[in-house]
Amino acid sequence: MAVPDLPTPLVDAAATLLDRHVAIDRELAEQLVALSDEHLPQLFALAHQVRLAWMGPAVEVESIISAKTGGCPEDCTFCSQSARYRADVVREPMLATDRLVELARQTKAIGGTEFCIVVAVRGPDERMLSAVIEATAATRKAVDIEVAASLGLLKDGQAERLAAAGVHRYNHNLEAGPGFFPQICTTHSFDDRVATCRRVVAAGMELCSGGIFGMGESWSDRLDLAFVLHDLGTREIPCNFLNPRPGTPLGDTRLLPPLEALRCVALFRCINPGAVLRYAGGREVVLRDLQAYGMLAGINGLIVGNYLTTLGRSAEADLTMLADLGMPVAAAPLT
């Protein structure tokens, strides 16, 4: 039985990404989005080849800790940590430095290369910024691991202070493309988020920024996000899939179909071939038994363990998945 020829968009994408070693443009991305489901295995295979050619076989492992939980004043419709909604999230104060150091040790023990301190705020005040700087210094002194942070919107000078303290990467997800963003947040703008991303890059930290798939956005919105992230020079892109939280405006949203979620992964890899593409929140409920397919469709980073307010899969299960796939765990953050 003859093997069917590859569709023209896949041939063109392979030539662009693998032969010319450049990212695809918007027109070609739209053609890949339009491929029928019967060609998804070929699209996933291309994305995997791109990952290997641009980034190598290693997979970066990271854990995140909600250092301060709940009570955020913003109105992001997907987020159970917003004080505006009646989600079942217990407010917790900032964790002590010694507790953060111990959690970083646990991350290192399971093979993690990065530990991310996350707080639920609009942006850090002086007290919080100083606490994170202190925790970063203590962690780097006690544990051989890179420290990342996610503290919301940054003001002038704050990114430079975090960089000087040794923060390796700063996470500030754009969440959605500029056209869709006003539908999920009104208390700050897409441009506000982009401004923080630019401050991060200017301060010399690596930018970690991604989004959430499945909030009601169109494919055009997703491509808008992917290309903004590319233009910002984003080094790590968390791929989150909406896990609807009861009590939030998106609490009744239907889960994204698994194959559509995997197509999102493959497209983001082709548009951002040199970035760490990290599996993040919602993958367990959206992809279920298909999680390993994402590792063969462009993913090369994992958040292991629990997320900020939802349970994830155990680190042991993820590490077993990588071993079964023959994918080594990175010894240091991929750059």
C-alpha positions, -999 to 999 in steps of 0.1 A, spaced: 0 0 0 15 33 -10 23 59 16 4 91 9 24 122 1 27 149 28 4 178 24 21 209 9 20 229 42 39 202 60 65 200 32 69 238 33 71 238 71 97 211 72 118 230 46 115 262 66 122 248 101 146 219 94 164 229 62 165 267 65 164 267 103 140 296 106 105 298 122 74 297 101 54 328 92 17 335 99 5 323 65 21 289 69 9 286 105 -27 292 93 -22 264 67 -11 240 94 -41 249 115 -63 241 86 -49 205 81 -75 178 86 -73 155 116 -60 127 95 -27 146 91 -23 153 128 2 124 133 24 139 106 21 174 121 31 160 155 60 142 140 73 174 123 70 193 156 90 166 174 117 167 147 118 205 151 122 201 189 151 177 185 168 198 157 165 231 176 166 221 213 179 185 215 164 155 233 166 166 269 135 176 289 136 204 315 119 195 348 106 223 371 83 226 401 63 257 412 52 267 446 24 291 455 43 312 480 12 333 486 -22 320 478 -55 337 471 -67 372 476 -56 386 442 -74 418 434 -75 412 396 -105 398 377 -89 372 355 -120 350 347 -101 317 347 -84 322 381 -97 308 414 -72 330 433 -91 362 424 -107 378 455 -137 387 433 -150 351 429 -163 325 453 -138 298 445 -128 272 470 -93 286 476 -81 293 511 -60 324 514 -25 318 527 2 343 537 37 344 522 57 312 530 88 317 552 122 316 535 132 283 553 101 266 539 108 278 504 144 265 507 131 231 518 107 229 489 136 238 465 156 209 480 126 186 473 125 198 437 163 191 433 159 157 447 135 146 420 158 159 393 144 194 389 166 221 375 144 251 383 122 262 413 97 289 407 83 311 435 48 323 426 26 348 444 -10 358 438 -8 396 435 -13 424 410 24 432 415 49 431 443 51 458 470 84 465 487 79 440 514 70 412 491 99 420 467 124 420 496 110 387 508 114 370 474 149 385 470 158 370 505 143 336 496 162 336 463 195 343 479 189 316 506 178 290 480 208 296 457 231 293 487 216 261 500 205 243 468 221 238 434 191 249 415 180 278 394 154 301 409 125 316 389 98 340 401 63 350 391 51 381 410 27 398 386 32 432 370 66 448 376 74 485 380 105 503 368 136 490 387 120 458 401 131 435 374 167 447 378 166 440 415 153 405 409 180 398 383 207 411 406 194 388 433 199 358 410 164 351 396 171 332 364 137 334 348 106 355 354 72 341 345 45 365 334 20 347 312 2 368 286 -26 342 288 -43 350 255 -38 370 223 -44 408 224 -78 406 207 -92 380 232 -75 393 263 -102 419 272 -127 390 275 -108 374 303 -94 404 322 -104 440 326 -84 452 357 -52 455 336 -45 453 299 -26 431 275 -2 460 270 4 461 308 15 425 306 37 430 276 54 459 293 64 437 322 77 411 297 99 438 281 112 448 316 122 412 323 142 409 290 158 444 295 170 434 330 187 403 316 164 376 329 150 349 307 113 355 299 89 327 307 55 336 292 27 315 278 -10 311 278 -41 290 285 -58 271 257 -96 264 258 -110 296 273 -132 302 242 -105 318 220 -103 313 183 -74 298 164 -66 333 152 -63 344 188 -40 315 195 -17 324 166 -17 360 177 -4 349 211 22 326 196 36 353 174 37 379 201 57 355 223 80 349 194 85 386 189 93 391 226 121 366 225 104 343 250 127 315 262 101 294 279 64 290 270 41 273 295 13 255 277 -18 255 301 -51 240 292 -82 254 310 -92 233 339 -124 251 348 -125 262 384 -159 262 402 -169 297 413 -151 315 385 -168 329 354 -153 301 333 -163 274 357 -188 258 334 -166 258 302 -163 226 284 -128 210 283 -108 214 251 -108 183 230 -75 164 234 -65 164 197 -71 202 195 -49 206 226 -21 187 209 -25 207 177 -19 238 199 13 223 212 26 214 177 18 249 163 34 267 192 66 246 186 67 254 149 62 292 156 87 292 186 111 265 176 139 277 200 118 280 232 113 256 260 77 244 255 65 234 290 35 212 298 17 231 326 -17 232 342 -47 213 330 -29 186 310 -40 158 333 -77 165 328 -76 176 291 -52 151 277 -57 122 301 -40 91 286 -27 112 257 -1 132 277 28 112 263 17 123 228 26 159 237 61 149 244 62 137 207 46 168 194 70 195 206 70 196 244 104 196 261 96 209 296 74 197 324 60 212 356 59 182 379 38 178 410 10 201 419 1 235 404 -9 266 422 -45 256 432 -50 223 414 -34 188 418 -11 176 391 3 142 383 30 129 406 66 136 397 73 99 397 46 93 370 61 120 348 97 108 352 85 73 344 68 87 312 101 103 302 120 71 308 95 51 288 100 76 259 138 75 262 139 112 269 167 123 293 160 148 320 181 180 315 210 185 339 206 222 338 180 247 324 178 246 286 188 279 269 
